[in-house]
């Protein structure tokens, strides 16, 4: 009976932390979904794609004389 009591106590102590972890993961998933919808509405690039060269090109041309 002592072992069962110790296991129950440990589980009761871990439940709040586990609940916080699950809430955090759920929040991140919702935020990622909302960001994806906003990007799709604006016609933005997909985060997995390579940039079109706008930023790299601007850095290279910054030092050049036109």
GUPARO-232787 format. One record per residue: x, y, z of N, C-alpha, C in turn. Coordinates in pm, whole numbers. Layout:
<recs>
REC     n_xx     n_yy     n_zz    ca_xx    ca_yy    ca_zz     c_xx     c_yy     c_zz
REC        X        Y        Z        X        Y        Z        X        Y        Z
...
</recs>
This chain:
<recs>
REC     n_xx     n_yy     n_zz    ca_xx    ca_yy    ca_zz     c_xx     c_yy     c_zz
REC       81     -119        0        0        0        0       86      126        0
REC      201      120       61      288      237       66      336      276      -74
REC      368      177     -155      417      205     -290      308      273     -371
REC      185      226     -359       73      285     -432       50      429     -387
REC       64      455     -261       48      590     -209      156      684     -261
REC      279      635     -267      390      716     -318      370      745     -467
REC      328      645     -543      303      664     -687      191      765     -706
REC       84      755     -627      -28      848     -637       18      990     -604
REC      100     1005     -503      150     1136     -463      236     1197     -574
REC      323     1117     -631      410     1166     -740      324     1209     -859
REC      224     1129     -894      136     1165    -1005       61     1295     -977
REC       14     1312     -855      -57     1436     -820       35     1557     -827
REC      162     1538     -797      257     1648     -805      293     1682     -950
REC      288     1583    -1039      326     1605    -1178      211     1656    -1265
REC       87     1639    -1223      -28     1678    -1304      -27     1827    -1339
REC       -4     1919    -1245       -5     2061    -1283      103     2096    -1387
REC      219     2038    -1373      327     2064    -1469      291     2009    -1606
REC      234     1891    -1609      194     1831    -1735       83     1912    -1801
REC       -9     1963    -1722     -117     2045    -1775      -61     2174    -1836
REC       34     2236    -1768       97     2358    -1821      170     2329    -1952
REC      239     2215    -1958      310     2177    -2079      213     2158    -2195
REC      104     2088    -2172        6     2064    -2277      -59     2195    -2322
REC      -88     2285    -2230     -145     2415    -2266      -46     2495    -2350
REC       81     2489    -2316      183     2561    -2391      195     2507    -2534
REC      194     2377    -2546      203     2315    -2679       80     2351    -2761
REC      -37     2347    -2701     -160     2381    -2772     -158     2528    -2816
REC     -109     2616    -2731     -100     2758    -2766       -8     2779    -2885
REC      106     2710    -2885      201     2724    -2995      143     2673    -3125
REC       70     2563    -3120        7     2509    -3240      -97     2606    -3295
REC     -179     2664    -3206     -279     2761    -3249     -213     2884    -3309
REC     -107     2933    -3246      -38     3052    -3295       25     3025    -3432
REC       83     2908    -3450      143     2872    -3579       35     2866    -3688
REC      -82     2812    -3653     -192     2805    -3749     -242     2942    -3787
REC     -257     3031    -3689     -302     3168    -3718     -201     3241    -3805
REC      -73     3223    -3777       31     3289    -3857       28     3237    -4000
REC        4     3109    -4017       -1     3052    -4151     -120     3108    -4229
REC     -232     3125    -4161     -350     3182    -4227     -323     3326    -4268
REC     -260     3404    -4181     -230     3544    -4212     -134     3552    -4330
REC      -30     3466    -4331       63     3465    -4444       -7     3429    -4573
REC      -99     3334    -4568     -171     3293    -4689     -259     3406    -4739
REC     -323     3479    -4648     -409     3590    -4689     -328     3704    -4750
REC     -210     3726    -4699     -125     3834    -4751      -45     3792    -4874
REC      -43     3664    -4900       33     3615    -5013      181     3606    -4984
REC      216     3594    -4858      357     3587    -4818      419     3454    -4855
REC      550     3448    -4843      623     3327    -4876      605     3223    -4767
REC      615     3099    -4807      610     2989    -4712      742     2987    -4636
REC      742     2965    -4504      867     2971    -4427      970     2867    -4469
REC      930     2760    -4535     1025     2658    -4576     1097     2693    -4706
REC     1044     2788    -4780     1104     2825    -4908     1224     2916    -4888
REC     1312     2914    -4987     1428     3003    -4984     1383     3144    -5019
REC     1445     3246    -4961     1407     3383    -4995     1434     3412    -5142
REC     1361     3507    -5196     1371     3536    -5338     1496     3615    -5372
REC     1579     3644    -5276     1704     3715    -5302     1696     3862    -5266
REC     1581     3907    -5221     1563     4049    -5189     1657     4097    -5080
REC     1667     4024    -4972     1752     4066    -4862     1899     4045    -4896
REC     1932     3932    -4957     2072     3906    -4992     2119     4007    -5095
REC     2033     4033    -5193     2069     4127    -5298     2089     4267    -5240
REC     2004     4306    -5147     2015     4438    -5086     2147     4451    -5010
REC     2190     4344    -4943     2316     4348    -4868     2434     4362    -4963
REC     2430     4290    -5076     2541     4297    -5171     2547     4434    -5239
REC     2433     4490    -5270     2429     4616    -5341     2453     4735    -5248
REC     2448     4711    -5120     2463     4819    -5024     2600     4888    -5039
REC     2704     4809    -5061     2838     4864    -5070     2875     4913    -5210
REC     2795     4879    -5309     2827     4918    -5447     2787     5061    -5476
REC     2858     5120    -5566     2825     5256    -5611     2741     5242    -5738
REC     2631     5311    -5741     2543     5302    -5859     2559     5420    -5946
</recs>
